[in-house]
Amino acid sequence: MICSLCRRPLGAKVEAHHLIPKTFGGRETVALHPICHRKIHTTLTDRELQRGYATIEALRAHREIARFICWVETKDADFYAPTFDSKARRKR
């Protein structure tokens, strides 16, 4: 199996990401590395995910997430590092 976001092989830990957040009735999930899942949720709010980022293609096209994917693509499948909120989100 591969991570839907970064397309690296999945490691020992796998998390399910709701493409449309559960708070908005989402049911479809995709498999992600924990670090990829954290990056999505520290970058985008549930409302942003529901309104404009409800597909993997849209997530991959987001500028900050695309930069993250370039950085993480060389890491081991079980690599994990703390993920911090983006500057834009902290200002909300």
N, C-alpha and C positions, 0 to 999 in steps of 0.2 A: 504494500500500500504506500501511496505517496501523500504528502501534505497538499491539500487543495490550494493553499496560498503560495507557498514557496517552491512547491514541486520537488522537495527533497524527500528521500525515504523517511517514513515515520519511525520513531524510536520506541522505547519501552512505554512511554506515556503518550497517550493520544487524547485529545479533547474534541468534543462535538461543538461546532459553532452553528447557531441558528442564523441562517441567512437573513430572515426577517426576525427580529427579536421576539421572544416569547411574549413580552408585554404587549406586542401588537398582533398576537395570534399566530406567529410563525411556528412552523412545524418541521420544515425541511432543514436538515443539518448536513454539514460537511466535516470531514476529519482534518484536524490541524495539530501541529506541534503546540505544546503549551505556550512557548515564546511567541509564536505567530498569533495565537488566540489573544494573548495579553496585548500585543501590539495593536490589534484591531480595536480592542475596547479601551485602550488608553488614548487612541487617536480620534475615535469617532463616538458620538453619543448614540444611544439607542434610536432616537428620532432621526439622526443623520443616516444611520444604517437602514432604517425603514424607508426613508424618502429617496435616497440616492445611491446606496451601496448594498443593495440586496442580492448582488451577484458577485461571484468570484472575480469576474472580469472587471467590474466596477471597482472592487477593492484593490485589485492589482494596479489599476490605473491611477489611484489616489497618489499624489506626489510623495507624501511622507511614507506611505506604505511601500511604494515602489523603491524608495531609497533603502528602506529596511530590508526588503527582499534581496537587493544587490549585496547588502552587507552580510546577511545571514546565509546566503546560498553556499558559502564555502565552509560553513560550520558543520560539525558532526550532528547526526540525527538526534542525539540526546543532549545537545548543547542547550544551556539555559543561562540567562543573565537577567538581572532586574530590568524591567521595562518601565520607563518613567512617562508621565503625562507629557504631551506635547505642549509647547508654549501657548499655542492658540487655545487649547482646551483649558489650561490653567487660568486663563484670563476670563473665562465665562463666569 
